[in-house]
């Protein structure tokens, strides 16, 4: 007699880390709209925790029904149950931060008509930067930050891949690394030579990839080539669904607030400066020890 086996149900999501892991596992199965909601939720977990469904739909630029469908896709009865996961994430030591976020004026409330007024645009970018810094102060993985610095200290050369919206961060990273005595090059894709530039990366070098939503195709390709070549990859990106996250050995997640279509680069710059300053100090201490020997 033939026996029919019922496929096991996916394990229920109980907390934020479980939610993030589920999204990473299912990212190839999500529709374009649901993937858009997933990226928004991972980039803005505090907003998901404290805002209404209608307000979140406006921020994510999707219909409210899409967020409800997203919740059900993950096994929740509805949006309220999904939001509970994000609210529980803010309990305990994160609660004061949630209040600080709630007290901030929402920069996304600036109307299109206000964008012609420099004072309001300036205020909006200041607010976006403040919100981003409050978020990253709580969310950045400090253990990964330390490992980043250790990996860079041990390598010969740092090859930085960053383009379009992340180009400014990448160019500063090359300047900062060079200023502390660490050899650094920018994979600039001049003459569409990115594959050849990655091919020049040595076995003791590191490729540092910097990209955020909307992820630059050329930067993604650099990371893919580096992975195929067996090179060490470090990444600074926005969330675990980023196409470069799975390619890197170590990832620093930097969520950047937006003002319209523009993002605040302040938190990414703070992270880069923290890495560079700490790396410079370690290199100076190592040089001092070598001189004493």
C-alpha positions in Angstrom: 0.0 0.0 0.0 1.4 3.4 -1.1 2.2 5.8 1.8 1.8 9.5 1.3 4.1 11.7 3.4 3.1 15.2 4.2 6.0 17.6 3.9 7.1 19.1 7.2 6.0 22.6 7.9 8.5 25.3 8.1 9.5 26.1 11.7 7.6 28.9 13.2 9.4 32.2 13.4 9.8 33.2 17.1 12.2 36.2 17.1 13.9 38.7 15.0 17.0 36.6 14.4 14.8 33.7 13.3 13.0 36.1 10.9 16.2 37.3 9.4 17.4 33.8 8.9 14.1 32.8 7.3 14.4 35.7 4.9 17.9 34.8 3.9 16.9 31.2 3.3 13.8 32.2 1.2 15.2 35.3 -0.7 15.3 33.4 -4.0 11.6 32.4 -3.6 10.2 35.9 -2.9 8.5 37.9 -5.6 10.0 41.3 -6.5 7.4 43.1 -4.3 7.9 40.8 -1.3 11.7 41.1 -1.7 11.3 44.9 -1.6 9.3 44.6 1.7 11.9 42.1 3.1 14.7 44.6 2.4 12.8 47.4 4.0 12.0 45.4 7.1 15.7 44.4 7.6 16.9 48.0 6.9 14.3 49.7 9.1 13.3 47.3 11.9 12.6 50.1 14.4 10.1 51.7 11.9 8.3 48.4 11.5 8.0 48.1 15.3 6.5 51.6 16.0 4.5 52.5 12.9 1.1 51.6 11.5 0.6 49.3 8.5 -0.5 52.2 6.4 2.5 54.3 7.4 4.9 51.4 6.7 3.4 50.8 3.3 4.0 54.5 2.4 7.6 54.2 3.7 8.3 51.0 1.8 6.5 52.3 -1.3 4.2 49.3 -1.6 0.4 48.8 -1.0 -0.6 47.8 2.5 -1.9 44.5 1.2 1.6 43.6 0.1 2.9 43.9 3.6 0.0 41.8 4.9 0.8 39.2 2.2 4.5 39.3 3.2 3.5 38.5 6.8 1.4 35.6 5.7 4.2 34.3 3.4 6.3 34.0 6.5 3.7 32.1 8.4 2.1 34.9 10.4 -1.7 35.2 10.6 -1.3 38.9 9.7 0.7 42.1 10.1 0.1 42.5 13.8 1.8 39.2 14.6 4.7 40.1 12.3 5.1 43.5 14.0 5.2 41.8 17.4 8.5 40.2 16.4 10.0 43.6 15.7 8.5 45.1 18.9 10.0 42.4 21.0 13.4 43.1 19.5 13.2 46.5 21.1 12.6 45.2 24.7 15.1 45.3 27.5 18.2 47.5 26.8 16.8 48.6 23.4 13.7 50.2 24.8 15.4 53.6 25.4 16.5 53.6 21.8 13.0 52.9 20.6 11.8 55.9 22.5 14.6 58.0 21.0 13.6 56.9 17.6 10.0 57.7 18.3 11.0 61.2 19.4 12.7 61.9 16.2 11.0 63.8 13.5 10.5 61.5 10.5 12.6 62.9 7.6 10.4 61.0 5.1 7.5 63.4 5.9 9.2 66.1 3.9 6.9 66.8 0.9 8.2 67.0 -2.6 7.4 70.7 -2.7 9.7 71.2 0.3 12.7 69.8 -1.6 13.1 73.1 -3.4 13.8 74.8 -0.1 17.4 74.3 0.9 16.7 74.8 4.7 14.2 72.0 4.8 16.4 69.7 2.7 19.3 70.4 5.1 17.1 69.7 8.1 15.9 66.5 6.5 19.4 65.2 5.9 20.4 66.1 9.4 17.5 64.2 10.7 18.2 61.2 8.5 21.8 61.2 9.7 20.8 61.3 13.3 18.3 58.5 12.9 20.9 56.4 11.1 23.5 56.9 13.8 21.0 56.0 16.5 20.2 52.8 14.7 23.7 51.7 14.0 24.8 52.5 17.5 22.6 49.7 18.7 22.8 47.3 15.8 26.4 47.1 14.6 28.1 43.8 15.4 31.2 44.9 17.3 32.8 41.5 17.2 32.7 41.6 13.4 34.1 45.2 13.5 37.1 43.9 15.5 37.5 40.9 13.1 37.4 43.4 10.2 40.3 45.3 11.6 42.3 42.1 12.4 41.9 40.9 8.8 42.9 44.2 7.3 46.0 44.3 9.6 47.1 40.9 8.4 46.7 41.5 4.7 49.2 43.0 2.3 47.0 45.2 0.1 43.3 46.3 0.4 41.5 46.4 -3.0 38.3 48.5 -2.6 35.2 48.0 -4.8 32.7 50.8 -4.5 30.7 52.6 -7.2 27.8 55.0 -7.8 26.2 55.9 -4.5 28.9 54.1 -2.5 31.8 55.6 -4.5 32.4 58.4 -2.0 32.8 56.0 0.8 35.1 53.8 -1.2 37.3 56.7 -2.3 37.6 57.9 1.3 38.4 54.3 2.4 41.3 54.2 -0.1 42.5 57.6 1.1 42.2 56.8 4.8 44.0 53.4 4.4 46.8 54.9 2.4 47.2 57.7 5.0 47.9 55.2 7.8 50.4 53.3 5.7 48.2 50.4 4.5 48.5 49.8 0.7 45.1 50.3 -0.9 43.8 50.5 -4.4 40.4 51.4 -5.9 38.9 48.8 -8.3 37.5 51.6 -10.4 36.5 49.6 -13.5 38.4 52.1 -15.7 38.1 50.9 -19.3 35.7 48.1 -18.1 38.7 46.4 -16.8 37.2 45.2 -13.5 37.9 41.5 -14.1 41.6 42.3 -14.9 41.8 44.5 -11.8 40.5 41.7 -9.6 42.8 39.3 -11.4 45.7 41.4 -10.1 44.7 40.8 -6.4 47.3 38.8 -4.6 46.6 35.7 -2.4 47.5 37.7 0.8 45.3 40.7 -0.2 41.7 41.5 0.7 38.9 42.8 -1.5 36.7 45.3 0.4 33.3 45.5 -1.2 31.0 48.4 -0.4 27.4 48.6 -1.8 23.9 49.4 -0.7 20.4 49.1 -2.0 20.2 49.6 -5.0 23.2 47.3 -5.4 25.6 48.3 -8.1 25.9 45.4 -10.7 29.6 46.1 -11.4 30.4 45.9 -7.6 28.4 42.7 -7.3 30.4 41.2 -10.3 33.7 42.2 -8.6 32.6 40.3 -5.5 31.6 37.3 -7.6 34.9 37.2 -9.5 36.8 37.5 -6.2 34.9 34.6 -4.8 35.6 32.5 -7.8 39.3 33.3 -7.5 39.3 32.2 -3.9 40.1 35.7 -2.5 39.2 37.0 0.9 36.3 39.3 0.8 35.1 41.8 3.3 31.8 43.6 2.7 30.0 46.7 4.0 26.4 46.6 3.0 22.9 47.2 4.3 21.4 43.8 5.2 21.6 40.0 5.0 19.7 40.0 1.7 22.3 42.0 -0.1 23.8 40.0 -3.0 27.3 40.5 -1.7 26.5 39.3 1.9 26.8 35.6 1.0 30.0 36.1 -0.9 32.0 37.7 1.9 33.8 36.1 4.8 32.9 39.0 7.1 30.1 41.5 6.7 29.4 44.8 8.5 25.7 45.8 8.1 25.2 49.5 7.9 21.6 50.7 7.5 21.3 54.1 6.1 18.3 56.4 6.4 16.9 57.9 3.2 15.6 61.3 2.3 13.6 60.6 -0.9 15.9 58.8 -3.3 19.0 59.9 -1.5 20.6 58.1 1.4 22.6 59.5 4.3 26.2 58.3 4.0 27.0 59.4 7.5 26.8 56.0 9.3 28.9 54.2 6.6 31.5 57.0 6.8 31.6 56.6 10.6 32.1 52.8 10.3 34.9 53.3 7.7 36.6 55.9 9.9 36.4 53.6 13.0 38.0 50.8 11.0 40.8 53.0 9.6 41.6 54.7 12.9 41.7 51.4 14.8 43.7 49.7 12.1 46.2 52.6 12.1 46.7 52.3 15.9 47.2 48.5 15.7 49.8 49.0 12.9 51.6 51.6 14.9 51.7 49.4 18.0 53.0 46.5 15.9 55.7 48.6 14.3 56.7 49.8 17.8 57.0 46.2 19.0 59.1 45.2 16.0 61.5 48.1 16.6 62.0 46.9 20.2 63.0 43.4 19.1 
